[in-house]
Amino acid sequence: MARLRGENGCPWDREQTHQSLKPYLAEEMYETLDAIDTGDMEHLKEELGDMLLQIVFHSQLANERGDFSMNDVCATISEKLVRRHPHVFGEANADTPEKVVKQWDEIKKSEGTKAHRKSILDGVPISMPALMRAMNLQEKASSVGFDWEGWEGAFEKLEEEVAELRKAISEKNAAHVAEEVGDLLFSIVNAARHMNIDPEEALRKTSGKFTRRFMHVEGNIVKKHGSFSGSSLEEMDALWNEAKLKDV
């Protein structure tokens, strides 16, 4: 990467910045998630390499400015892992995953590296996918007791938000409808959290299921009519139900 960024290196690599590379970092992360879902280890190996390239690239940019190097990045995470695992590298006792998480959070709070934060909600990235960010915000609030005692309260709130959305729709106020849709989605995330379900992963799987079933519909329609123009909603619905029965 140093050579690619050097005087006789690659024109494209030389003009990149931390900001210009942001889309590629996000893209590589999602491609890695896809590789994990497929279970193809060769594909996963390749995608992990692509993700590592992004880390090396950002580290090289920082090194050129004298901020930090790739070695500094590795040293920092190594030190953090040792510091936050005193039950492995020290004398602390944490013999269950729950105790480990609690200990990790306590150590994280004691480190004082986030002293500039003014709220317990600070530190949840704005650029996170919306469902994931909602989950993180709710978990932060829950950590200080601001939460429903059980899933029942979360479901009551969910039903309340559905009623409010219906009311907003009847009032034909577009801005209010958009706000209520957001409230409903936030409440769905809350309900999922209380059932120990990751809403981001759940929606990812449902989107994959929708894709497979729609492609079943699409393939049969195109085979029969050549395009969607010759089909009806009833025919597409029947093919959709067929896909469901076949568990496509």
NORVENWO-V111926 format. One record per residue. N is the residue number from 0. RES is the residue in one letter. SS is DSSP state (2 for helix, 1 for strand, 0 for the rest). Layout:
[[N,RES,SS] [N,RES,SS]]
This chain:
[[0,M,0] [1,A,0] [2,R,0] [3,L,0] [4,R,0] [5,G,0] [6,E,0] [7,N,0] [8,G,0] [9,C,0] [10,P,2] [11,W,2] [12,D,2] [13,R,2] [14,E,0] [15,Q,0] [16,T,0] [17,H,2] [18,Q,2] [19,S,2] [20,L,2] [21,K,2] [22,P,2] [23,Y,2] [24,L,2] [25,A,2] [26,E,2] [27,E,2] [28,M,2] [29,Y,2] [30,E,2] [31,T,2] [32,L,2] [33,D,2] [34,A,2] [35,I,2] [36,D,2] [37,T,2] [38,G,0] [39,D,0] [40,M,2] [41,E,2] [42,H,2] [43,L,2] [44,K,2] [45,E,2] [46,E,2] [47,L,2] [48,G,2] [49,D,2] [50,M,2] [51,L,2] [52,L,2] [53,Q,2] [54,I,2] [55,V,2] [56,F,2] [57,H,2] [58,S,2] [59,Q,2] [60,L,2] [61,A,2] [62,N,2] [63,E,2] [64,R,2] [65,G,0] [66,D,0] [67,F,0] [68,S,0] [69,M,2] [70,N,2] [71,D,2] [72,V,2] [73,C,2] [74,A,2] [75,T,2] [76,I,2] [77,S,2] [78,E,2] [79,K,2] [80,L,2] [81,V,2] [82,R,2] [83,R,0] [84,H,0] [85,P,2] [86,H,2] [87,V,2] [88,F,2] [89,G,0] [90,E,0] [91,A,0] [92,N,0] [93,A,0] [94,D,0] [95,T,0] [96,P,2] [97,E,2] [98,K,2] [99,V,2] [100,V,2] [101,K,2] [102,Q,2] [103,W,2] [104,D,2] [105,E,2] [106,I,2] [107,K,2] [108,K,2] [109,S,2] [110,E,0] [111,G,0] [112,T,0] [113,K,0] [114,A,0] [115,H,0] [116,R,0] [117,K,0] [118,S,0] [119,I,0] [120,L,0] [121,D,0] [122,G,0] [123,V,0] [124,P,0] [125,I,0] [126,S,0] [127,M,0] [128,P,0] [129,A,2] [130,L,2] [131,M,2] [132,R,2] [133,A,2] [134,M,2] [135,N,2] [136,L,2] [137,Q,2] [138,E,2] [139,K,2] [140,A,2] [141,S,2] [142,S,0] [143,V,0] [144,G,0] [145,F,0] [146,D,0] [147,W,0] [148,E,0] [149,G,0] [150,W,2] [151,E,2] [152,G,2] [153,A,2] [154,F,2] [155,E,2] [156,K,2] [157,L,2] [158,E,2] [159,E,2] [160,E,2] [161,V,2] [162,A,2] [163,E,2] [164,L,2] [165,R,2] [166,K,2] [167,A,2] [168,I,2] [169,S,2] [170,E,2] [171,K,0] [172,N,0] [173,A,2] [174,A,2] [175,H,2] [176,V,2] [177,A,2] [178,E,2] [179,E,2] [180,V,2] [181,G,2] [182,D,2] [183,L,2] [184,L,2] [185,F,2] [186,S,2] [187,I,2] [188,V,2] [189,N,2] [190,A,2] [191,A,2] [192,R,2] [193,H,2] [194,M,0] [195,N,0] [196,I,0] [197,D,0] [198,P,2] [199,E,2] [200,E,2] [201,A,2] [202,L,2] [203,R,2] [204,K,2] [205,T,2] [206,S,2] [207,G,2] [208,K,2] [209,F,2] [210,T,2] [211,R,2] [212,R,2] [213,F,2] [214,M,2] [215,H,2] [216,V,2] [217,E,2] [218,G,2] [219,N,2] [220,I,2] [221,V,2] [222,K,2] [223,K,2] [224,H,2] [225,G,0] [226,S,0] [227,F,2] [228,S,2] [229,G,2] [230,S,0] [231,S,0] [232,L,2] [233,E,2] [234,E,2] [235,M,2] [236,D,2] [237,A,2] [238,L,2] [239,W,2] [240,N,2] [241,E,2] [242,A,2] [243,K,2] [244,L,2] [245,K,0] [246,D,0] [247,V,0]]
